[in-house]
Amino acid sequence: MITSTLKEKLVSIVGHENIDDSKAGRLVYSYDATPQFQSMPDMIVAPRNTKEVSEIVKLCNEHKIPIVPRGSGTNLCAGTCPTEGGIVLLFKHMNKILELDEENLAVIVQPGVITLDLTNTVEAAGLFYPPDPSSMKISTIGGNLNENSGGLRGLKYGVTRDYVLGLEIVLPNGDIIRTGGKLAKDVAGYDLTRLFVGSEGTLGIITEATLKLIPMPETKKTMLALYQDMEAAARTVSRIIANRIIPATLEFLDQPTLIAVEDFAKIGLPTNVKAVLLIEQDGAPEIVERDMKRIAEICHEELAESVQIAGTNEEAENLTAARRAALSALARLKPTTILEDATVPRSEIANMVRAINEIADKYHVKIATFGHAGDGNLHPTCPTDVRDRDEIERVEHAFAEIFAKAIELGGTITGEHGVGAMKAPYLEWKLGKEGIAAMKAIKASFDPNNIMNPGKVFAKESRKRLVVTR
């Protein structure tokens, strides 16, 4: 509970105009992009600089007030839902690109910078920031850092963590620390930079990031391979990687996803096939030409019905944009859309796709599957209706079984969406009791009063593991 005295102290830090405790204002930040999670915060606070963040945190730590740092709320694990009330911290004022250092191939940004704005800025200078979450038009760098976001280019280029050189962080006691810097090498002490990236705001608040850039690829080609057999498409993914080819993008869409996306985007996607692979390669022209030729051969060997290379940049961009729109397209089908991200070793893609379809049939639910097949990260997505309690219960059982199957195949419960509140009950399935205990010890050492995004990552109760029989 935030008292009037505490509110006055917060006003003295950020000003009246940067505080909102109205019911309407709080309602806006009571949920994120995750279905079935909503909880009202006590107050919304928008600091203007790191010093103000530090002062807010000191005050909250003293009074044991929860803090939830929030970007654009596009996350899919209920990671920014204020489940225990408290303050939602917005970074709308801390949204600047502070420095573009072409000599050191680095950029320094504040957490409120929109991902696509950063991408466009560095590309205008002939440089490249590869992380590209599907929500990049509205997601913020701070959110990407907290969730360690992936994206379509993750197979070849890695995820957000792989491009973070250094951070400025406000710790739960209000101390400000800096990690890393514009350095190619730095092994001075524990790697706190990597610890905080993906920590979902549970260890501290990132107020500045130094990010690595690379040169822009010289050229790029995009291919669409069509299949009447989903397992053949999945086998193709494994064979491409086994042939020592790492495409920039290797995406999988099944027929239900294709139908929804084409109805949404209307760019002429085929909807009479069972699956497509969207494949992109970039780099030196001779390498791209060689790789795409061999990839086309593999697709045909695995019984692709058709293999087409985009003839123009516009056509290629339309294909990629259509893939990024998959969630938006599926969300139009039913009032509620539950999108997950079970991840398995690449060699198990075919087995995982088959299992998802069997599980959907078992529980009589519709599940469309798409995702970053090249790195084993599939997104089974269920259009449903939260008001239909019987169906929602079946959907929840289906996804629990999908998570269990992913782990059985050597995978994990989340490849890029994070744990948050939604996946927290399943985390012990992946880490075991000992792994959970080790992570809790880290959390307690940084945040003994548990004010930083409480209720996330660690569940009050873990789910009993399903015994999957087939």
C-alpha positions as CSV (number, residue, x, y, z in Angstrom):
1,M,0.0,0.0,0.0
2,I,1.4,3.4,-1.0
3,T,0.5,6.0,1.6
4,S,0.0,9.7,1.0
5,T,3.4,10.4,2.6
6,L,5.1,7.9,0.3
7,K,3.3,9.4,-2.7
8,E,4.6,12.9,-1.7
9,K,8.1,11.6,-1.6
10,L,7.8,10.0,-5.0
11,V,6.3,13.3,-6.4
12,S,9.4,15.1,-5.0
13,I,11.6,12.8,-7.0
14,V,9.8,12.7,-10.4
15,G,7.2,15.5,-10.3
16,H,3.4,15.3,-10.3
17,E,3.2,14.9,-14.1
18,N,5.2,11.6,-13.9
19,I,2.9,9.8,-11.4
20,D,-0.4,8.3,-12.1
21,D,-2.5,6.5,-9.5
22,S,-5.9,7.0,-11.1
23,K,-7.9,3.9,-11.7
24,A,-8.0,4.3,-15.5
25,G,-4.2,4.9,-15.6
26,R,-3.5,1.9,-13.4
27,L,-5.8,-0.3,-15.5
28,V,-3.7,0.3,-18.6
29,Y,-0.7,-1.3,-16.9
30,S,-2.5,-4.1,-15.1
31,Y,-1.8,-6.6,-17.9
32,D,0.6,-7.4,-20.7
33,A,0.3,-9.5,-23.9
34,T,-0.2,-12.7,-21.9
35,P,-3.8,-14.0,-21.6
36,Q,-5.4,-14.7,-18.3
37,F,-3.1,-12.6,-16.2
38,Q,-4.2,-9.2,-14.8
39,S,-3.5,-7.4,-11.6
40,M,-3.8,-3.7,-10.6
41,P,-0.7,-1.8,-9.7
42,D,-0.9,0.9,-7.0
43,M,0.9,3.5,-9.0
44,I,2.6,4.3,-12.3
45,V,5.9,6.2,-12.1
46,A,8.0,7.5,-15.0
47,P,11.5,8.5,-14.0
48,R,13.5,10.8,-16.2
49,N,17.0,9.6,-15.5
50,T,19.1,7.0,-13.6
51,K,19.4,9.1,-10.5
52,E,15.6,9.3,-10.2
53,V,15.4,5.5,-10.7
54,S,17.9,5.0,-7.9
55,E,15.9,7.3,-5.5
56,I,12.7,5.5,-6.3
57,V,14.2,2.1,-5.7
58,K,15.8,3.2,-2.3
59,L,12.4,4.4,-1.2
60,C,10.6,1.3,-2.3
61,N,13.2,-1.0,-0.7
62,E,12.8,0.9,2.6
63,H,9.1,0.4,2.6
64,K,9.1,-3.0,0.8
65,I,7.0,-1.8,-2.1
66,P,7.1,-4.0,-5.2
67,I,8.6,-2.6,-8.5
68,V,7.8,-3.9,-11.9
69,P,10.0,-2.4,-14.7
70,R,8.0,-2.3,-17.9
71,G,8.7,-1.8,-21.6
72,S,5.8,-2.0,-24.1
73,G,4.2,-5.0,-22.4
74,T,4.6,-7.2,-25.5
75,N,6.0,-10.1,-23.5
76,L,4.1,-13.5,-23.5
77,C,4.9,-14.9,-20.0
78,A,3.1,-12.4,-17.8
79,G,6.5,-11.0,-17.0
80,T,5.3,-7.4,-16.6
81,C,1.9,-8.0,-15.0
82,P,2.1,-6.5,-11.4
83,T,0.8,-9.6,-9.7
84,E,1.6,-8.2,-6.2
85,G,0.7,-4.6,-6.8
86,G,3.2,-1.9,-6.1
87,I,4.8,0.4,-8.7
88,V,5.0,0.0,-12.4
89,L,8.1,1.8,-13.7
90,L,7.8,3.3,-17.2
91,F,10.8,4.4,-19.3
92,K,9.0,6.8,-21.7
93,H,11.4,9.6,-20.8
94,M,14.5,7.4,-20.9
95,N,14.2,6.6,-24.6
96,K,17.3,8.0,-26.3
97,I,20.1,6.6,-28.4
98,L,22.9,8.2,-26.5
99,E,25.9,7.4,-28.7
100,L,26.6,5.6,-32.0
101,D,30.3,4.7,-31.9
102,E,31.2,3.5,-35.4
103,E,34.9,3.2,-34.5
104,N,34.2,0.6,-31.7
105,L,31.1,-0.9,-33.4
106,A,28.9,-0.1,-30.4
107,V,25.8,1.9,-29.6
108,I,24.7,3.2,-26.1
109,V,21.0,3.3,-25.5
110,Q,18.5,3.9,-22.8
111,P,15.9,1.2,-22.0
112,G,12.9,3.0,-23.5
113,V,14.3,3.0,-27.1
114,I,12.0,1.1,-29.5
115,T,13.8,-1.8,-31.1
116,L,13.0,-0.9,-34.7
117,D,14.2,2.7,-34.2
118,L,17.5,1.4,-33.0
119,T,17.7,-1.0,-36.0
120,N,16.9,1.8,-38.5
121,T,19.4,4.2,-36.9
122,V,22.4,1.8,-37.0
123,E,21.5,0.6,-40.5
124,A,21.5,4.2,-41.8
125,A,25.2,4.1,-40.8
126,G,25.8,0.9,-42.6
127,L,25.9,-1.2,-39.4
128,F,23.7,-4.1,-38.2
129,Y,22.0,-4.9,-34.9
130,P,20.7,-8.5,-35.5
131,P,18.2,-9.2,-32.7
132,D,14.8,-8.9,-34.2
133,P,11.8,-9.9,-32.1
134,S,8.6,-10.1,-34.0
135,S,7.3,-7.2,-31.8
136,M,10.2,-5.0,-32.8
137,K,8.0,-2.2,-34.1
138,I,6.8,-1.6,-30.6
139,S,9.0,-3.5,-28.1
140,T,11.7,-1.6,-26.2
141,I,15.4,-2.5,-25.7
142,G,14.8,-2.6,-22.0
143,G,12.1,-5.2,-22.5
144,N,14.4,-7.2,-24.9
145,L,17.1,-7.1,-22.3
146,N,14.9,-8.3,-19.4
147,E,13.5,-11.2,-21.5
148,N,16.7,-11.9,-23.5
149,S,14.5,-11.7,-26.6
150,G,15.2,-13.8,-29.7
151,G,13.8,-13.3,-33.2
152,L,13.9,-14.6,-36.8
153,R,17.6,-14.1,-37.2
154,G,18.5,-15.9,-34.0
155,L,19.7,-19.1,-35.7
156,K,22.7,-17.4,-37.4
157,Y,23.2,-14.3,-35.2
158,G,22.1,-15.3,-31.7
159,V,19.8,-13.5,-29.3
160,T,19.8,-10.2,-27.4
161,R,22.3,-11.4,-24.8
162,D,24.9,-12.0,-27.6
163,Y,25.0,-8.3,-28.4
164,V,25.2,-6.8,-24.9
165,L,28.7,-5.4,-24.1
166,G,27.8,-3.6,-20.9
167,L,25.0,-2.3,-18.7
168,E,24.2,0.4,-16.2
169,I,22.0,-1.2,-13.4
170,V,20.2,0.1,-10.4
171,L,20.4,-2.6,-7.7
172,P,17.4,-3.3,-5.3
173,N,19.1,-1.2,-2.6
174,G,19.4,1.8,-5.0
175,D,23.1,1.4,-5.7
176,I,24.2,2.1,-9.3
177,I,26.7,-0.2,-10.9
178,R,28.3,-0.5,-14.4
179,T,29.3,-3.7,-16.0
180,G,31.4,-4.3,-19.2
181,G,31.9,-1.6,-21.7
182,K,33.0,-1.1,-25.3
183,L,35.3,-4.0,-25.0
184,A,36.0,-7.1,-27.2
185,K,37.2,-8.9,-24.1
186,D,36.5,-8.5,-20.4
187,V,36.9,-11.3,-17.8
188,A,37.2,-9.1,-14.7
189,G,35.2,-10.9,-12.1
190,Y,31.7,-12.5,-12.4
191,D,29.9,-11.9,-15.7
192,L,27.2,-9.7,-14.2
193,T,26.2,-8.5,-17.7
194,R,25.0,-11.9,-18.8
195,L,23.4,-12.5,-15.4
196,F,21.1,-9.5,-15.7
197,V,20.2,-10.0,-19.3
198,G,17.2,-12.3,-19.2
199,S,16.7,-11.9,-15.4
200,E,13.2,-10.5,-16.1
201,G,13.6,-7.5,-13.9
202,T,14.0,-9.7,-10.7
203,L,17.5,-8.6,-9.8
204,G,17.7,-5.0,-10.7
205,I,16.7,-2.3,-13.2
206,I,18.7,-1.7,-16.4
207,T,18.9,2.0,-17.1
208,E,21.5,2.0,-19.9
209,A,23.0,-0.6,-22.3
210,T,26.1,-0.7,-24.5
211,L,25.3,-2.9,-27.5
212,K,27.5,-4.6,-30.0
213,L,27.1,-3.9,-33.7
214,I,28.4,-5.7,-36.8
215,P,28.8,-4.7,-40.4
216,M,25.8,-5.0,-42.6
217,P,25.7,-8.1,-44.7
218,E,26.5,-7.4,-48.4
219,T,23.5,-9.2,-49.8
220,K,20.5,-11.3,-48.9
221,K,18.2,-13.8,-50.6
222,T,14.8,-15.2,-49.4
223,M,13.3,-18.6,-50.3
224,L,9.9,-20.2,-49.7
225,A,9.7,-24.0,-49.8
226,L,6.3,-25.6,-49.9
227,Y,5.4,-29.1,-48.5
228,Q,2.4,-31.4,-48.3
229,D,4.1,-33.3,-45.5
230,M,4.9,-31.4,-42.2
231,E,7.4,-34.0,-41.1
232,A,9.2,-33.6,-44.4
233,A,9.5,-29.9,-43.8
234,A,10.8,-30.6,-40.3
235,R,13.4,-33.1,-41.7
236,T,14.5,-30.5,-44.1
237,V,15.4,-28.2,-41.3
238,S,17.6,-30.9,-39.7
239,R,19.3,-31.7,-43.0
240,I,20.2,-28.1,-43.8
241,I,22.0,-27.7,-40.5
242,A,23.6,-31.2,-40.8
243,N,25.0,-29.9,-44.1
244,R,26.9,-27.2,-42.2
245,I,24.7,-24.4,-43.6
246,I,23.5,-21.8,-41.1
247,P,20.9,-19.6,-42.7
248,A,20.1,-16.2,-41.3
249,T,16.5,-17.2,-41.0
250,L,14.9,-20.7,-41.1
251,E,11.2,-20.4,-40.2
252,F,8.4,-23.0,-40.1
253,L,4.7,-22.3,-40.6
254,D,2.0,-25.0,-40.7
255,Q,-1.2,-24.8,-42.8
256,P,-3.5,-23.3,-40.1
257,T,-0.9,-20.5,-39.6
258,L,-0.6,-20.0,-43.4
259,I,-4.3,-19.6,-43.8
260,A,-4.6,-17.1,-41.0
261,V,-1.5,-15.1,-42.1
262,E,-2.7,-15.0,-45.8
263,D,-6.1,-13.8,-44.7
264,F,-4.5,-11.1,-42.6
265,A,-1.6,-10.0,-45.0
266,K,-3.0,-10.9,-48.4
267,I,0.3,-11.2,-50.2
268,G,-0.4,-14.4,-52.1
269,L,0.9,-17.0,-49.7
270,P,-0.1,-20.6,-50.6
271,T,-2.7,-22.0,-48.3
272,N,-3.2,-25.4,-50.0
273,V,0.0,-26.9,-48.6
274,K,0.6,-28.5,-45.2
275,A,3.7,-26.4,-44.3
276,V,6.2,-23.9,-45.6
277,L,9.8,-23.1,-44.8
278,L,10.8,-19.5,-45.0
279,I,14.6,-19.5,-45.5
280,E,16.9,-16.4,-45.7
281,Q,20.6,-16.3,-46.2
282,D,22.8,-13.2,-46.1
283,G,26.5,-12.4,-46.5
284,A,28.9,-12.2,-49.4
285,P,27.2,-12.8,-52.8
286,E,29.1,-15.9,-53.7
287,I,28.4,-17.5,-50.3
288,V,24.7,-16.7,-50.5
289,E,24.5,-18.1,-54.0
290,R,26.2,-21.3,-53.0
291,D,24.2,-21.8,-49.8
292,M,20.8,-21.1,-51.5
293,K,21.6,-23.5,-54.3
294,R,22.4,-26.3,-51.8
295,I,19.4,-25.5,-49.6
296,A,17.1,-25.8,-52.7
297,E,18.6,-29.2,-53.5
298,I,17.9,-30.4,-49.9
299,C,14.4,-29.1,-50.0
300,H,13.7,-31.0,-53.3
301,E,15.4,-34.1,-51.9
302,E,13.0,-34.0,-48.9
303,L,10.0,-33.8,-51.3
304,A,9.3,-30.1,-51.3
305,E,6.4,-29.5,-53.7
306,S,7.9,-26.2,-54.8
307,V,11.0,-24.0,-54.0
308,Q,10.8,-20.4,-54.9
309,I,13.3,-17.5,-54.4
310,A,11.9,-14.0,-54.0
311,G,12.5,-12.0,-57.1
312,T,12.6,-8.6,-55.6
313,N,13.5,-7.0,-52.2
314,E,9.8,-6.0,-51.8
315,E,8.7,-9.6,-52.3
316,A,11.3,-10.8,-49.8
317,E,10.3,-8.2,-47.2
318,N,6.6,-9.1,-47.6
319,L,7.4,-12.7,-46.9
320,T,9.3,-11.8,-43.7
321,A,6.7,-9.3,-42.6
322,A,4.0,-12.0,-43.1
323,R,5.9,-14.4,-40.8
324,R,6.3,-11.6,-38.2
325,A,2.5,-11.1,-38.3
326,A,1.7,-14.8,-37.4
327,L,0.6,-14.0,-33.9
328,S,-1.5,-11.0,-35.0
329,A,-3.1,-13.1,-37.7
330,L,-4.0,-16.0,-35.4
331,A,-5.2,-13.6,-32.7
332,R,-8.1,-12.6,-35.0
333,L,-9.6,-16.1,-35.0
334,K,-10.8,-16.3,-31.4
335,P,-11.2,-13.9,-28.4
336,T,-8.2,-15.5,-26.6
337,T,-4.9,-16.5,-28.1
338,I,-2.3,-18.6,-26.2
339,L,1.1,-18.7,-27.8
340,E,3.9,-20.7,-26.3
341,D,7.5,-21.6,-27.2
342,A,8.6,-25.1,-26.5
343,T,12.2,-25.6,-27.7
344,V,14.0,-28.8,-28.6
345,P,17.3,-29.8,-30.3
346,R,17.1,-29.2,-34.0
347,S,17.3,-32.9,-34.7
348,E,14.0,-33.4,-32.7
349,I,12.0,-30.9,-34.7
350,A,10.0,-33.5,-36.6
351,N,9.3,-35.5,-33.4
352,M,8.1,-32.3,-31.7
353,V,5.8,-31.2,-34.5
354,R,4.3,-34.7,-34.6
355,A,3.8,-34.6,-30.8
356,I,2.1,-31.2,-30.8
357,N,-0.4,-32.5,-33.4
358,E,-1.1,-35.6,-31.4
359,I,-1.5,-33.7,-28.2
360,A,-3.9,-31.2,-29.9
361,D,-6.0,-34.2,-31.1
362,K,-5.9,-35.8,-27.7
363,Y,-7.4,-32.7,-26.0
364,H,-9.7,-31.7,-28.9
365,V,-8.2,-28.3,-29.3
366,K,-6.8,-26.4,-32.4
367,I,-3.1,-25.7,-32.3
368,A,-1.3,-23.8,-35.1
369,T,2.5,-24.2,-35.1
370,F,5.1,-21.8,-36.4
371,G,8.4,-20.6,-35.2
372,H,12.2,-20.5,-35.5
373,A,12.6,-24.1,-36.7
374,G,16.3,-23.6,-37.4
375,D,17.1,-23.2,-33.7
376,G,14.4,-25.7,-32.5
377,N,12.2,-23.0,-31.1
378,L,8.6,-23.8,-32.1
379,H,5.5,-21.6,-31.2
380,P,2.5,-23.8,-30.8
381,T,-0.4,-21.4,-30.7
382,C,-4.0,-22.0,-29.6
383,P,-6.9,-19.7,-30.6
384,T,-9.5,-20.2,-27.8
385,D,-11.9,-18.3,-25.6
386,V,-11.1,-17.7,-21.9
387,R,-14.9,-17.7,-21.2
388,D,-15.1,-21.4,-22.2
389,R,-13.7,-22.9,-19.0
390,D,-13.9,-26.5,-20.2
391,E,-11.9,-25.7,-23.3
392,I,-9.4,-23.5,-21.4
393,E,-8.8,-26.4,-19.0
394,R,-8.1,-28.7,-22.0
395,V,-5.8,-26.1,-23.5
396,E,-3.8,-25.9,-20.3
397,H,-3.5,-29.7,-20.1
398,A,-2.4,-29.8,-23.7
399,F,0.4,-27.2,-23.2
400,A,1.6,-28.8,-20.0
401,E,2.0,-32.0,-22.0
402,I,3.8,-30.1,-24.8
403,F,6.3,-28.8,-22.2
404,A,6.8,-32.2,-20.8
405,K,7.4,-33.6,-24.3
406,A,9.9,-30.9,-25.1
407,I,11.9,-31.7,-21.9
408,E,11.7,-35.4,-22.7
409,L,13.3,-34.7,-26.1
410,G,16.1,-32.8,-24.5
411,G,14.5,-29.4,-24.8
412,T,13.2,-26.7,-22.5
413,I,10.0,-25.0,-21.5
414,T,10.9,-21.6,-23.0
415,G,13.4,-20.6,-25.7
416,E,12.8,-16.9,-25.8
417,H,9.5,-15.8,-24.1
418,G,10.9,-16.1,-20.6
419,V,9.4,-17.7,-17.4
420,G,7.5,-14.8,-15.8
421,A,4.4,-15.9,-14.0
422,M,3.0,-18.1,-16.7
423,K,5.9,-20.6,-16.9
424,A,7.0,-20.4,-13.3
425,P,5.1,-23.6,-12.2
426,Y,7.0,-25.6,-14.8
427,L,10.5,-24.3,-14.2
428,E,11.3,-27.1,-11.7
429,W,10.6,-29.6,-14.5
430,K,13.6,-28.2,-16.3
431,L,16.0,-27.3,-13.5
432,G,15.1,-29.6,-10.7
433,K,14.8,-28.6,-7.0
434,E,18.5,-28.0,-6.7
435,G,18.5,-25.7,-9.7
436,I,15.6,-23.7,-8.3
437,A,17.4,-23.4,-4.9
438,A,20.5,-22.1,-6.6
439,M,18.6,-19.4,-8.5
440,K,16.6,-18.4,-5.4
441,A,19.9,-17.9,-3.6
442,I,21.1,-15.5,-6.3
443,K,17.8,-13.6,-6.1
444,A,17.9,-13.4,-2.3
445,S,21.5,-12.1,-2.3
446,F,20.6,-9.2,-4.7
447,D,17.1,-8.6,-3.5
448,P,16.6,-9.7,0.2
449,N,13.3,-7.7,0.5
450,N,11.9,-9.3,-2.8
451,I,10.8,-5.9,-4.2
452,M,12.0,-6.5,-7.8
453,N,9.2,-7.9,-9.9
454,P,8.1,-10.4,-7.2
455,G,6.0,-13.4,-8.2
456,K,8.0,-14.0,-11.4
457,V,10.3,-16.9,-12.3
458,F,9.7,-18.7,-8.9
459,A,6.3,-20.2,-8.4
460,K,4.6,-20.6,-5.0
461,E,3.9,-24.2,-6.1
462,S,5.5,-26.2,-8.9
463,R,3.3,-28.3,-11.2
464,K,3.5,-32.0,-10.6
465,R,5.3,-33.5,-13.6
466,L,3.0,-35.2,-16.1
467,V,3.6,-38.9,-16.9
468,V,3.3,-38.9,-20.6
469,T,2.2,-42.2,-22.1
470,R,1.8,-42.9,-25.8
